[in-house]
Amino acid sequence: MGTTDMGTADIGDAAQPEKRRRGRPKGSASTARTTRIVELTLTVAEGADGEWQAELKQGAAWISRGLPVTAASVLRAAQELHAELADPIEAAIGSAREARAARVAALEAELEQARKALAELEG
């Protein structure tokens, strides 16, 4: 019986470390959360009218919404933060700039046609 009791004790000890190995090691789940001191979400977006706006959120609470900003300031801020942020933002602003330039060209052509039509009516 003494040998059997020892065998049971050995099995119990062997099962104990196995239980500890399951899942994440103790304390590892909170590592990411303890390293974050402040977490903010900044969103910048261009509206249909070409105006840019910024919104700031901390967790689920809005700090600021609908603040007008310029595309140049958005790009400068991104460049200050990191090149990986600046490159895609610069590309997006470039696309927006091209779309606006095409719209301006279309409006100028329409204005020129309207001026010619007006001149014919006056003439």
Sequence and secondary structure as in RCSB ss.txt:
>XXXX:A:sequence
MGTTDMGTADIGDAAQPEKRRRGRPKGSASTARTTRIVELTLTVAEGADGEWQAELKQGAAWISRGLPVTAASVL
RAAQELHAELADPIEAAIGSAREARAARVAALEAELEQARKALAELEG
>XXXX:A:secstr
 HHHHHHHHHHHHHHHHHHHHSSS TTSTTHHHHH S   EEEEEE TTS EEEEEEETTEEEEEEEEE HHHHH
HHHHHH HHHHHHHHHHHHHHHHHHHHHHHHHHHHHHHHHHHHHHHH 
